[in-house]
Amino acid sequence: MLRPFQVLGIQQIAIGATDKKRLHTLWVDMLGLEVTGTYRSESENVEEDICAIGAGAFKVEVDLMQPLDPDKKPAVQNTPLNHVGLWIDDLPTAVEWLTGQGVRFAPGGIRKGASGFDVCFLHPKSNEEFPIAGEGVLIELVQAPPDVVKAFSQLAHPGQSR
């Protein structure tokens, strides 16, 4: 099947808990990840530390999240592996094509994410109208900036530039 976009690589994983201090102890204190930013959103019921593994175009975020109110939704602490983010070379084209194929998206459409990139989410559960979904996993599609698209292209096709 020919698709008009590419999934380039992992952009992030997001891990939730009722108290991100415990996550911080493991990921930052024990494993040595660097906290590169923070994000807070009332509408998304989340407070998170944005950490990093790797560098440059191949940097992967590890977002350590806790709910602002554990009794409200979305419940970012359930499940602990909250979502996986994938770099996409052409997000609007991907959303249009995937929707046409019957993929279910979560409400909210394309919008700015915690790291400033355009994002949208594939719904974890399918329905009758949209029979394809994450099968229990929330998947974030993230618009890759030009340098990331170029780096992945060069990795896939050494010696060629895009």
DSSP file with accessible surface (Angstrom, degrees, kcal/mol):
  #  RESIDUE AA STRUCTURE BP1 BP2  ACC     N-H-->O    O-->H-N    N-H-->O    O-->H-N    TCO  KAPPA ALPHA  PHI   PSI    X-CA   Y-CA   Z-CA
    1    1 A M              0   0  166      0, 0.0     2,-0.5     0, 0.0     0, 0.0   0.000 360.0 360.0 360.0 126.6    0.0    0.0    0.0
    2    2 A L        -     0   0  167      2,-0.0     0, 0.0     0, 0.0     0, 0.0  -0.726 360.0-169.9 -86.9 126.8    1.4    3.3   -1.0
    3    3 A R        -     0   0  125     -2,-0.5    91,-0.1     2,-0.1    95,-0.0  -0.942  25.4-133.8-119.4 145.8    1.1    6.1    1.6
    4    4 A P  S    S+     0   0   67      0, 0.0     2,-0.3     0, 0.0    90,-0.1   0.126  84.7  43.4 -86.4  22.2    1.8    9.8    1.0
    5    5 A F  S    S-     0   0   13     88,-0.1     2,-0.4    89,-0.1    -2,-0.1  -0.950  71.9-129.5-152.4 169.7    3.8   10.3    4.2
    6    6 A Q        -     0   0   90     -2,-0.3    83,-2.1     0, 0.0     2,-0.7  -0.983  10.7-137.2-128.8 141.9    6.5    8.6    6.2
    7    7 A V  E     -A   88   0A  77     -2,-0.4    81,-0.2    81,-0.2     3,-0.1  -0.873  26.1-173.5 -87.7 118.4    6.9    7.6    9.9
    8    8 A L  E     -     0   0A  21     79,-2.3     2,-0.3    -2,-0.7    -1,-0.2   0.841  45.8 -62.5 -87.6 -38.5   10.5    8.6   10.5
    9    9 A G  E     -A   87   0A  21     78,-0.7    78,-2.8     0, 0.0     2,-0.4  -0.980  69.6 -43.1 172.9-176.5   11.2    7.4   14.0
   10   10 A I  E     +A   86   0A  76     -2,-0.3    76,-0.3    76,-0.2     3,-0.1  -0.628  40.7 177.8 -77.5 126.3   10.3    7.7   17.7
   11   11 A Q  E     -     0   0A   4     74,-2.7    50,-2.6    -2,-0.4     2,-0.3   0.799  62.6 -21.4 -93.4 -39.3    9.8   11.3   18.8
   12   12 A Q  E     -Ab  85  61A   8     73,-1.6    73,-3.3    48,-0.2    -1,-0.4  -0.994  41.8-143.4-161.7 160.8    8.8   10.5   22.4
   13   13 A I  E     -Ab  84  62A  47     48,-1.9    50,-2.7    -2,-0.3     2,-0.5  -0.967  22.6-151.9-124.5 146.7    7.5    8.2   25.0
   14   14 A A  E     -Ab  83  63A   0     69,-2.4    68,-1.7    -2,-0.4    69,-1.2  -0.983   8.6-168.3-123.8 126.8    5.2    9.6   27.8
   15   15 A I  E     -Ab  81  64A  21     48,-3.2    50,-3.3    -2,-0.5     2,-0.3  -0.951   7.2-160.2-118.9 130.2    5.0    8.0   31.2
   16   16 A G  E     + b   0  65A   4     64,-3.1     2,-0.3    -2,-0.4    50,-0.2  -0.827  17.2 159.0-114.4 150.8    2.4    8.9   33.7
   17   17 A A        -     0   0   24     48,-2.1     3,-0.2    -2,-0.3    61,-0.1  -0.959  51.5-108.5-154.1 164.9    2.1    8.5   37.5
   18   18 A T  S    S+     0   0  102     -2,-0.3     2,-0.4     1,-0.3    48,-0.1   0.789 115.4  28.0 -69.6 -24.1    0.1   10.1   40.2
   19   19 A D    >>  -     0   0   60     46,-0.1     3,-1.3     1,-0.1     4,-0.7  -0.915  67.8-161.4-139.6 109.6    3.4   11.7   41.4
   20   20 A K  H 3> S+     0   0   20     -2,-0.4     4,-2.8     1,-0.3     5,-0.2   0.633  80.8  82.3 -70.0  -9.1    6.1   12.4   38.9
   21   21 A K  H 3> S+     0   0  151      1,-0.2     4,-2.1     2,-0.2    -1,-0.3   0.892  91.7  50.0 -60.0 -37.9    8.8   12.7   41.6
   22   22 A R  H <> S+     0   0  200     -3,-1.3     4,-1.5     2,-0.2    -1,-0.2   0.901 111.4  47.7 -68.1 -39.6    9.0    8.9   41.7
   23   23 A L  H  X S+     0   0   25     -4,-0.7     4,-2.8     1,-0.2     5,-0.4   0.908 109.9  53.9 -63.1 -41.6    9.5    8.9   37.9
   24   24 A H  H  X>S+     0   0   51     -4,-2.8     4,-2.1     1,-0.2     5,-2.0   0.893 102.8  57.4 -60.4 -40.7   12.0   11.7   38.2
   25   25 A T  I  <>S+     0   0   71     -4,-2.1     5,-1.7     3,-0.2    -1,-0.2   0.927 116.1  35.0 -57.7 -45.4   14.0    9.5   40.7
   26   26 A L  I  <>S+     0   0   83     -4,-1.5     5,-2.3     3,-0.2     4,-0.4   0.982 125.8  35.5 -72.9 -58.1   14.4    6.7   38.2
   27   27 A W  I  <5S+     0   0   51     -4,-2.8     6,-2.4     3,-0.2    -3,-0.2   0.848 132.4  22.8 -72.8 -36.1   14.7    8.5   34.9
   28   28 A V  I  X5S+     0   0   25     -4,-2.1     4,-0.9    -5,-0.4    -3,-0.2   0.909 130.1  35.3 -96.1 -55.3   16.7   11.6   35.9
   29   29 A D  I  4<S+     0   0   96     -5,-2.0    -3,-0.2     2,-0.1    -4,-0.2   0.915 131.7  26.3 -69.7 -44.1   18.5   10.7   39.1
   30   30 A M  I  4<S+     0   0  132     -5,-1.7    -3,-0.2    -4,-0.4    -4,-0.2   0.900 131.7  33.2 -88.0 -46.1   19.3    7.0   38.4
   31   31 A L  T  4<S-     0   0  102     -5,-2.3    -3,-0.2    -6,-0.2    -4,-0.1   0.605 100.3-126.5 -92.4 -12.4   19.4    6.9   34.5
   32   32 A G     <  +     0   0   60     -4,-0.9    -4,-0.2    -6,-0.2    -3,-0.1   0.642  45.3 162.9  83.5  16.5   20.8   10.3   34.0
   33   33 A L        -     0   0   19     -6,-2.4     2,-0.4     1,-0.1    -1,-0.2  -0.398  37.0-123.1 -67.3 147.9   18.3   11.9   31.6
   34   34 A E  E     -C   52   0A 132     18,-1.0    18,-1.4    -2,-0.1     2,-0.6  -0.776  12.5-129.7 -93.7 132.2   18.4   15.6   31.3
   35   35 A V  E     +C   51   0A  55     -2,-0.4    16,-0.3    16,-0.2     3,-0.1  -0.746  30.7 174.2 -78.9 118.6   15.3   17.7   32.1
   36   36 A T  E     -     0   0A  64     14,-3.3     2,-0.3    -2,-0.6    15,-0.2   0.502  57.6 -21.0-106.6  -7.4   15.0   20.0   29.0
   37   37 A G  E     -C   50   0A  26     13,-1.3    13,-3.2     2,-0.0     2,-0.3  -0.981  53.8-123.9 179.3 174.6   11.7   21.7   29.8
   38   38 A T  E     -C   49   0A 105     -2,-0.3     2,-0.3    11,-0.2    11,-0.2  -0.929  16.5-164.3-134.6 160.7    8.4   21.6   31.6
   39   39 A Y  E     -C   48   0A  53      9,-2.1     9,-3.0    -2,-0.3     2,-0.4  -0.992   4.9-176.1-148.7 139.5    4.8   21.8   30.5
   40   40 A R  E     +C   47   0A 143     -2,-0.3     2,-0.4     7,-0.2     7,-0.2  -0.994   5.6 173.3-139.0 131.8    1.5   22.4   32.3
   41   41 A S  E   > -C   46   0A  15      5,-2.6     5,-2.3    -2,-0.4     4,-0.3  -0.942  20.8-166.1-143.8 118.0   -2.0   22.3   30.8
   42   42 A E  T > 5S+     0   0  135     -2,-0.4     3,-1.2     3,-0.2    -1,-0.1   0.916  95.6  52.5 -63.5 -43.6   -5.3   22.6   32.6
   43   43 A S  T 3 5S+     0   0  103      1,-0.3    -1,-0.2     2,-0.1    -2,-0.0   0.811 115.5  40.1 -66.8 -28.3   -7.3   21.4   29.6
   44   44 A E  T 3 5S-     0   0   56      2,-0.2    -1,-0.3    31,-0.0    -2,-0.2   0.364 105.4-131.2 -98.5   2.7   -5.1   18.3   29.3
   45   45 A N  T < 5 +     0   0    7     -3,-1.2    31,-0.4    -4,-0.3     2,-0.4   0.899  62.8 127.5  51.7  49.1   -4.9   17.8   33.1
   46   46 A V  E   < -C   41   0A   2     -5,-2.3    -5,-2.6    21,-0.3     2,-0.4  -0.989  44.4-176.4-143.1 144.7   -1.2   17.4   33.0
   47   47 A E  E     +CD  40  66A  55     19,-2.2    19,-2.3    -2,-0.4     2,-0.3  -0.989  30.6 174.7-129.4 128.6    2.1   18.7   34.5
   48   48 A E  E     -CD  39  65A   8     -9,-3.0    -9,-2.1    -2,-0.4     2,-0.5  -0.979  34.2-140.1-141.5 151.7    5.2   17.2   33.0
   49   49 A D  E     -CD  38  64A  18     15,-2.2    15,-2.7    -2,-0.3     2,-0.6  -0.935  25.2-143.9-101.8 130.0    8.9   17.2   32.9
   50   50 A I  E     -CD  37  63A   9    -13,-3.2   -14,-3.3    -2,-0.5   -13,-1.3  -0.872  24.7-179.5 -98.9 117.3   10.3   16.9   29.4
   51   51 A C  E     -CD  35  62A   0     11,-2.0    11,-1.6    -2,-0.6     2,-0.4  -0.658  12.8-137.9-111.7 169.8   13.6   14.8   29.4
   52   52 A A  E     -CD  34  61A  12    -18,-1.4   -18,-1.0     9,-0.2     2,-0.4  -0.984  15.3-171.5-137.5 145.0   15.9   13.8   26.6
   53   53 A I  E     - D   0  60A  82      7,-2.2     7,-2.9    -2,-0.4   -20,-0.0  -0.987  68.2  -0.8-123.0 137.0   17.9   10.8   25.4
   54   54 A G  S    S-     0   0   60     -2,-0.4     2,-0.3     5,-0.2     5,-0.2  -0.298  81.4 -96.6  80.8-168.8   20.3   11.3   22.5
   55   55 A A    >   -     0   0   75      4,-0.1     3,-1.5    -2,-0.0    -2,-0.0  -0.963  66.1  -0.1-149.4 163.3   21.0   14.5   20.6
   56   56 A G  G >  S-     0   0   64     -2,-0.3     3,-1.8     1,-0.3    92,-0.1  -0.195 123.9 -11.8  59.4-142.4   20.1   16.4   17.5
   57   57 A A  G 3  S+     0   0   14      1,-0.3    -1,-0.3    90,-0.1    95,-0.1   0.723 139.1  55.9 -64.5 -19.5   17.6   14.9   15.1
   58   58 A F  G <  S+     0   0   98     -3,-1.5    -1,-0.3     2,-0.1    -2,-0.2   0.275  76.1 125.5-101.0  12.6   17.9   11.6   16.9
   59   59 A K    <   -     0   0   84     -3,-1.8     2,-0.4    -5,-0.2    -5,-0.2  -0.491  45.7-157.3 -68.5 135.7   16.9   13.0   20.3
   60   60 A V  E     - D   0  53A  38     -7,-2.9    -7,-2.2    -2,-0.2     2,-0.3  -0.975   9.5-135.0-117.0 130.8   14.0   11.1   21.9
   61   61 A E  E     -bD  12  52A   9    -50,-2.6   -48,-1.9    -2,-0.4     2,-0.5  -0.619  10.6-163.3 -81.2 143.5   11.8   12.8   24.6
   62   62 A V  E     -bD  13  51A   1    -11,-1.6   -11,-2.0    -2,-0.3     2,-0.6  -0.966  14.6-158.8-122.0 107.3   10.8   11.0   27.7
   63   63 A D  E     -bD  14  50A   2    -50,-2.7   -48,-3.2    -2,-0.5     2,-0.7  -0.815   4.1-157.0 -93.4 122.7    7.9   12.9   29.2
   64   64 A L  E     -bD  15  49A   0    -15,-2.7   -15,-2.2    -2,-0.6     2,-0.3  -0.890  24.7-173.7-101.6 111.8    7.3   12.3   32.9
   65   65 A M  E     +bD  16  48A   4    -50,-3.3   -48,-2.1    -2,-0.7   -17,-0.2  -0.813  21.9 176.3-118.1 148.4    3.7   13.2   33.6
   66   66 A Q  E     - D   0  47A  37    -19,-2.3   -19,-2.2    -2,-0.3   -48,-0.2  -0.979  36.1-106.7-139.6 151.5    1.3   13.6   36.5
   67   67 A P        -     0   0    7      0, 0.0   -21,-0.3     0, 0.0   -22,-0.1  -0.481  12.2-141.3 -74.4 147.8   -2.3   14.7   36.5
   68   68 A L  S    S+     0   0   43      1,-0.3   -22,-0.1   -23,-0.3   -26,-0.1   0.867 102.5  18.9 -69.6 -36.6   -3.1   18.2   37.9
   69   69 A D  S >  S-     0   0   51    -24,-0.2     3,-2.1     3,-0.1    -1,-0.3  -0.940  72.7-156.0-135.0 109.3   -6.2   16.5   39.4
   70   70 A P  T 3  S+     0   0   70      0, 0.0    -1,-0.1     0, 0.0     7,-0.1   0.671  94.3  57.4 -62.4 -13.4   -6.1   12.7   39.7
   71   71 A D  T 3  S+     0   0  152      2,-0.1     2,-0.2    -3,-0.0     4,-0.1   0.480  97.8  76.2 -94.3  -3.2   -9.9   12.6   39.7
   72   72 A K  S <  S-     0   0  124     -3,-2.1    -3,-0.1     2,-0.1    -4,-0.0  -0.642  81.8 -79.4-105.0 166.0  -10.3   14.4   36.4
   73   73 A K  S    S+     0   0  184     -2,-0.2     2,-0.1     2,-0.1   -28,-0.1  -0.835 101.1  53.2-111.7 151.9   -9.8   13.3   32.8
   74   74 A P  S    S-     0   0   67      0, 0.0     2,-1.2     0, 0.0    -2,-0.1   0.480  76.5-154.9 -69.4 146.9   -7.7   12.8   30.9
   75   75 A A    >   -     0   0   25      1,-0.2     3,-2.1    -2,-0.1    -2,-0.1  -0.736  12.5-176.0 -93.3  86.9   -6.1   10.6   33.5
   76   76 A V  T 3  S+     0   0    9     -2,-1.2    -1,-0.2   -31,-0.4   -11,-0.1   0.649  78.1  62.7 -64.2 -13.4   -2.4   10.8   32.4
   77   77 A Q  T 3  S+     0   0   19    -61,-0.1     2,-0.5     1,-0.1    -1,-0.3   0.570  83.5 100.8 -87.6  -8.2   -1.4    8.3   35.0
   78   78 A N  S <  S+     0   0  115     -3,-2.1    -3,-0.1     1,-0.2    -1,-0.1  -0.961  89.6  17.0-120.3 117.3   -3.6    5.5   33.5
   79   79 A T  S    S-     0   0   86     -2,-0.5   -63,-0.3   -63,-0.1    -1,-0.2   0.723  86.1-136.2 -79.7 163.5   -1.9    3.5   31.9
   80   80 A P  S    S+     0   0   85      0, 0.0   -64,-3.1     0, 0.0     2,-1.4   0.864 102.3  59.3 -56.3 -41.3    1.6    4.2   33.1
   81   81 A L  E    S-A   15   0A  91    -66,-0.2   -66,-0.2     1,-0.2     3,-0.1  -0.749  78.8-178.4 -84.3  95.6    3.0    4.2   29.5
   82   82 A N  E     -     0   0A  25    -68,-1.7    56,-0.6    -2,-1.4     2,-0.3   0.938  49.4 -29.4 -68.6 -51.4    0.7    7.0   28.5
   83   83 A H  E     -Ae  14 138A  12    -69,-1.2   -69,-2.4    -3,-0.2     2,-0.4  -0.991  46.7-126.7-161.7 164.1    1.5    7.3   24.8
   84   84 A V  E     -Ae  13 139A  31     54,-1.5    56,-2.9    -2,-0.3     2,-0.4  -0.963  23.6-148.1-115.6 133.6    4.2    6.9   22.1
   85   85 A G  E     -Ae  12 140A   0    -73,-3.3   -74,-2.7    -2,-0.4   -73,-1.6  -0.890  10.2-162.0-105.7 133.2    5.0    9.8   19.8
   86   86 A L  E     -Ae  10 141A  38     54,-2.9    56,-2.9    -2,-0.4     2,-0.3  -0.949  20.5-123.3-116.1 132.4    6.1    9.2   16.2
   87   87 A W  E     -Ae   9 142A  13    -78,-2.8   -79,-2.3    -2,-0.4   -78,-0.7  -0.566  30.3-166.4 -67.6 132.4    7.9   11.7   13.9
   88   88 A I  E     -Ae   7 143A   1     54,-3.0    56,-2.8    -2,-0.3     3,-0.4  -0.973  19.5-147.7-123.3 136.2    5.9   12.2   10.7
   89   89 A D  S    S+     0   0   28    -83,-2.1     2,-0.3    -2,-0.4    -1,-0.1   0.820  94.5  18.2 -75.0 -28.0    7.3   14.0    7.7
   90   90 A D     >  -     0   0   60    -84,-0.3     4,-2.4     1,-0.1    -1,-0.3  -0.718  69.0-179.3-145.4  87.1    4.0   15.5    6.6
   91   91 A L  H  > S+     0   0    2     -3,-0.4     4,-2.8    -2,-0.3     5,-0.3   0.912  79.9  49.7 -61.9 -48.9    1.4   15.6    9.4
   92   92 A P  H  > S+     0   0   73      0, 0.0     4,-2.4     0, 0.0    -1,-0.2   0.926 114.3  46.5 -58.8 -41.4   -1.5   17.2    7.5
   93   93 A T  H  > S+     0   0   42      2,-0.2     4,-2.7     1,-0.2     5,-0.2   0.914 112.3  51.2 -64.7 -41.2   -1.2   14.7    4.6
   94   94 A A  H  X S+     0   0    0     -4,-2.4     4,-3.1     2,-0.2     5,-0.3   0.931 110.9  47.5 -62.0 -44.8   -0.9   11.8    7.1
   95   95 A V  H  X S+     0   0   30     -4,-2.8     4,-2.5     2,-0.2     5,-0.2   0.934 113.7  47.4 -64.0 -45.2   -4.0   12.9    9.0
   96   96 A E  H  X S+     0   0  152     -4,-2.4     4,-2.0    -5,-0.3    -2,-0.2   0.946 116.9  42.6 -61.0 -48.0   -6.0   13.3    5.8
   97   97 A W  H  X S+     0   0   53     -4,-2.7     4,-1.1     2,-0.2    -2,-0.2   0.934 115.2  48.3 -66.7 -47.1   -4.9   10.0    4.3
   98   98 A L  H ><>S+     0   0   25     -4,-3.1     5,-2.4    -5,-0.2     3,-0.5   0.904 110.0  52.3 -62.8 -40.5   -5.3    8.0    7.6
   99   99 A T  H ><5S+     0   0   53     -4,-2.5     3,-1.7    -5,-0.3    -1,-0.2   0.930 107.7  52.7 -59.6 -43.6   -8.7    9.4    8.2
  100  100 A G  H 3<5S+     0   0   65     -4,-2.0    -1,-0.2     1,-0.3    -2,-0.2   0.745 105.8  55.0 -63.6 -23.0   -9.7    8.3    4.7
  101  101 A Q  T <<5S-     0   0   86     -4,-1.1    -1,-0.3    -3,-0.5    -2,-0.2   0.442 127.0 -97.8 -88.5  -4.0   -8.4    4.8    5.5
  102  102 A G  T < 5 +     0   0   12     -3,-1.7    30,-2.3    -4,-0.3     2,-0.4   0.672  69.6 152.8  96.8  19.4  -10.7    4.6    8.6
  103  103 A V  B   < -i  132   0B  10     -5,-2.4     2,-0.5    28,-0.2    -1,-0.3  -0.680  39.7-133.2 -84.4 133.5   -8.2    5.5   11.3
  104  104 A R        -     0   0   63     28,-3.0    19,-2.1    -2,-0.4     2,-0.3  -0.735  18.9-160.8 -90.0 130.2   -9.9    7.1   14.4
  105  105 A F  B     -F  122   0A  41     -2,-0.5    17,-0.3    17,-0.3     3,-0.1  -0.802  21.2-114.2-105.5 149.6   -8.3   10.2   15.8
  106  106 A A    >   -     0   0   20     15,-2.7     3,-0.8    -2,-0.3    15,-0.3  -0.429  48.3 -85.5 -72.8 155.8   -8.8   11.6   19.3
  107  107 A P  T 3  S+     0   0  113      0, 0.0    -1,-0.1     0, 0.0    14,-0.1  -0.199 102.9  61.8 -59.4 154.2  -10.7   15.0   19.5
  108  108 A G  T 3  S-     0   0   56     -3,-0.1    -2,-0.0    12,-0.1     0, 0.0   0.127  79.6-143.9 118.3 -21.8   -8.6   18.2   19.2
  109  109 A G    <   -     0   0   42     -3,-0.8     2,-0.3    12,-0.1    12,-0.2  -0.042  56.8 -18.0  62.2-164.0   -7.2   17.9   15.7
  110  110 A I  S    S+     0   0   68     10,-0.1     2,-0.3     8,-0.1    10,-0.2  -0.618  81.6 148.2 -77.1 131.9   -3.7   19.2   14.8
  111  111 A R  E     -G  119   0A  71      8,-2.4     8,-3.3    -2,-0.3     2,-0.3  -0.947  52.9 -73.4-154.8 169.4   -2.4   21.6   17.5
  112  112 A K  E     -G  118   0A 132     -2,-0.3     6,-0.2     6,-0.2     2,-0.1  -0.545  50.6-150.4 -72.2 131.5    0.8   22.7   19.1
  113  113 A G    >   -     0   0   13      4,-3.0     3,-1.9    -2,-0.3    -1,-0.1  -0.299  35.0 -82.2 -93.1-175.8    2.2   20.1   21.5
  114  114 A A  T 3  S+     0   0   30      1,-0.3   -76,-0.1     2,-0.1   -64,-0.1   0.792 129.3  46.8 -59.0 -32.2    4.2   20.5   24.7
  115  115 A S  T 3  S-     0   0   44      2,-0.2    -1,-0.3   -78,-0.0     3,-0.1   0.347 121.3-102.8 -95.3   6.0    7.5   20.8   22.8
  116  116 A G  S <  S+     0   0   41     -3,-1.9     2,-0.2     1,-0.3    -2,-0.1   0.421  82.8 122.4  92.2  -2.6    6.1   23.3   20.3
  117  117 A F  S    S-     0   0   61      1,-0.1    -4,-3.0    -5,-0.1    -1,-0.3  -0.640  72.4-100.1 -89.5 152.6    5.6   20.9   17.4
  118  118 A D  E     +G  112   0A  57     -2,-0.2    25,-2.8    -6,-0.2     2,-0.3  -0.521  54.4 172.5 -67.8 136.6    2.3   20.3   15.7
  119  119 A V  E     +GH 111 142A   5     -8,-3.3    -8,-2.4    23,-0.2     2,-0.3  -0.930  21.9 178.8-140.8 162.4    0.7   17.1   17.0
  120  120 A C  E     - H   0 141A   3     21,-1.6    21,-3.1    -2,-0.3     2,-0.4  -0.941  24.4-123.1-155.2 169.2   -2.4   15.1   16.9
  121  121 A F  E     - H   0 140A  23    -15,-0.3   -15,-2.7    -2,-0.3     2,-0.4  -0.952   5.9-136.8-124.6 136.3   -3.4   11.8   18.5
  122  122 A L  E     -FH 105 139A  22     17,-3.4    17,-1.4    -2,-0.4   -17,-0.3  -0.725  40.7-111.7 -80.5 133.9   -4.7    8.4   17.2
  123  123 A H        -     0   0   35    -19,-2.1    11,-2.8    -2,-0.4    12,-0.2  -0.362  13.3-135.3 -66.6 143.2   -7.5    7.2   19.4
  124  124 A P  S    S+     0   0   34      0, 0.0    12,-3.5     0, 0.0     2,-0.4   0.705  88.3  51.3 -72.5 -17.2   -6.7    4.1   21.5
  125  125 A K  S    S-     0   0  147     10,-0.2     7,-0.1     9,-0.1    -2,-0.1  -0.971  74.7-141.2-127.0 136.2  -10.1    2.6   20.6
  126  126 A S        -     0   0   51     -2,-0.4     2,-0.3     5,-0.2     7,-0.1  -0.293  17.1-166.1 -79.7 170.9  -11.8    2.0   17.3
  127  127 A N        -     0   0   58      3,-2.2   -23,-0.0     5,-0.1    -1,-0.0  -0.844  41.0 -85.2-144.1-175.7  -15.5    2.5   16.7
  128  128 A E  S    S+     0   0  199     -2,-0.3    -1,-0.0     1,-0.2    -2,-0.0   0.915 126.9  44.2 -63.5 -41.7  -18.0    1.6   13.9
  129  129 A E  S    S+     0   0  145      1,-0.3    -1,-0.2     2,-0.1    -3,-0.0   0.871 126.5  30.6 -70.1 -38.7  -17.2    4.6   11.8
  130  130 A F        +     0   0   47      1,-0.1    -3,-2.2   -25,-0.0    -1,-0.3  -0.833  68.4 178.5-124.4  92.5  -13.5    4.4   12.3
  131  131 A P        +     0   0   80      0, 0.0     2,-0.5     0, 0.0    -5,-0.2   0.521  60.7  75.2 -78.4  -2.7  -12.5    0.7   12.6
  132  132 A I  B     +i  103   0B  84    -30,-2.3   -28,-3.0    -7,-0.1     2,-0.2  -0.935  58.0 133.0-114.4 128.1   -8.7    1.3   12.9
  133  133 A A        -     0   0   17     -2,-0.5    -7,-0.1   -30,-0.2    -8,-0.1  -0.816  67.9 -71.8-153.6-169.3   -7.2    2.7   16.1
  134  134 A G    >   -     0   0   11    -11,-2.8     3,-1.4    -2,-0.2    -9,-0.1   0.390  55.4-128.3 -79.3   1.8   -4.3    2.1   18.6
  135  135 A E  T 3  S-     0   0  151      1,-0.3   -10,-0.2   -12,-0.2     3,-0.1   0.922  85.2 -29.9  50.0  50.4   -5.8   -1.0   20.2
  136  136 A G  T 3  S+     0   0   53    -12,-3.5     2,-0.5     1,-0.2    -1,-0.3   0.289 122.4 102.0  96.0  -9.2   -5.4    0.4   23.7
  137  137 A V    <   -     0   0   67     -3,-1.4     2,-0.4   -13,-0.3    -1,-0.2  -0.924  65.6-138.1-112.5 128.3   -2.4    2.6   23.0
  138  138 A L  E     -e   83   0A  42    -56,-0.6   -54,-1.5    -2,-0.5     2,-0.5  -0.708  24.1-162.1 -78.2 128.8   -2.6    6.3   22.5
  139  139 A I  E     -eH  84 122A  37    -17,-1.4   -17,-3.4    -2,-0.4     2,-0.5  -0.972   5.6-154.0-121.9 123.6   -0.3    7.3   19.6
  140  140 A E  E     -eH  85 121A   9    -56,-2.9   -54,-2.9    -2,-0.5     2,-0.5  -0.829   4.5-152.7 -96.8 128.1    0.8   10.9   19.0
  141  141 A L  E     -eH  86 120A   5    -21,-3.1   -21,-1.6    -2,-0.5     2,-0.5  -0.902  16.3-165.0 -98.7 128.3    1.8   11.9   15.5
  142  142 A V  E     -eH  87 119A   1    -56,-2.9   -54,-3.0    -2,-0.5     2,-0.5  -0.960  22.0-122.9-122.5 125.7    4.3   14.7   15.6
  143  143 A Q  E     -e   88   0A  46    -25,-2.8   -25,-0.2    -2,-0.5   -54,-0.2  -0.508  31.2-136.3 -66.7 117.2    5.3   17.0   12.7
  144  144 A A        -     0   0    2    -56,-2.8   -53,-0.1    -2,-0.5    -1,-0.1  -0.576  16.4-122.1 -74.6 135.8    9.0   16.6   12.2
  145  145 A P    >>  -     0   0   29      0, 0.0     4,-2.2     0, 0.0     3,-0.9  -0.340  34.3 -97.4 -70.7 162.3   10.9   19.8   11.6
  146  146 A P  H 3> S+     0   0  111      0, 0.0     4,-2.7     0, 0.0     5,-0.2   0.836 122.3  55.0 -52.9 -38.4   13.0   20.0    8.4
  147  147 A D  H 3> S+     0   0  100      2,-0.2     4,-2.3     1,-0.2     5,-0.1   0.874 109.8  47.1 -67.2 -32.6   16.3   19.1   10.0
  148  148 A V  H <> S+     0   0    6     -3,-0.9     4,-2.6     2,-0.2     5,-0.3   0.931 111.7  50.0 -72.8 -43.2   14.8   15.9   11.5
  149  149 A V  H  X S+     0   0   24     -4,-2.2     4,-2.2     1,-0.2    -2,-0.2   0.946 114.1  46.5 -57.6 -45.5   13.2   15.0    8.1
  150  150 A K  H  X S+     0   0  105     -4,-2.7     4,-2.7    -5,-0.2     5,-0.2   0.922 111.5  50.5 -64.0 -45.1   16.6   15.6    6.4
  151  151 A A  H  X S+     0   0   18     -4,-2.3     4,-2.0     1,-0.2    -1,-0.2   0.922 112.9  45.4 -63.0 -43.1   18.5   13.6    9.0
  152  152 A F  H  X S+     0   0   33     -4,-2.6     4,-2.3     2,-0.2    -1,-0.2   0.887 112.0  52.6 -68.2 -35.5   16.2   10.6    8.8
  153  153 A S  H  X S+     0   0   12     -4,-2.2     4,-2.2    -5,-0.3    -2,-0.2   0.923 110.6  47.1 -64.1 -42.9   16.3   10.8    5.0
  154  154 A Q  H  < S+     0   0   78     -4,-2.7    -2,-0.2     2,-0.2    -1,-0.2   0.861 110.8  52.5 -67.8 -33.7   20.1   10.8    5.0
  155  155 A L  H  < S+     0   0  115     -4,-2.0    -2,-0.2    -5,-0.2    -1,-0.2   0.919 114.7  41.6 -66.4 -40.8   20.1    7.9    7.4
  156  156 A A  H  < S+     0   0   68     -4,-2.3    -2,-0.2     1,-0.3    -1,-0.2   0.807 130.0  27.7 -75.7 -30.9   17.8    5.9    5.1
  157  157 A H  S >< S-     0   0   87     -4,-2.2     3,-2.0    -5,-0.2    -1,-0.3  -0.638  83.3-157.2-133.8  73.6   19.7    6.9    1.9
  158  158 A P  T 3  S+     0   0  107      0, 0.0     3,-0.1     0, 0.0    -3,-0.1  -0.214  79.0  22.8 -54.4 139.0   23.4    7.7    2.7
  159  159 A G  T 3  S+     0   0   90      1,-0.3     2,-0.4    -5,-0.1    -5,-0.1   0.297 104.3  97.6  88.6 -10.8   25.0   10.0    0.2
  160  160 A Q    <   -     0   0  121     -3,-2.0     2,-0.4    -6,-0.2    -1,-0.3  -0.849  57.4-154.8-108.2 147.4   21.7   11.5   -1.0
  161  161 A S              0   0   96     -2,-0.4   -11,-0.0    -3,-0.1     0, 0.0  -0.910 360.0 360.0-117.3 152.2   20.3   14.8    0.2
  162  162 A R              0   0  158     -2,-0.4   -12,-0.0   -12,-0.1    -8,-0.0  -0.753 360.0 360.0-106.2 360.0   16.6   15.6    0.1
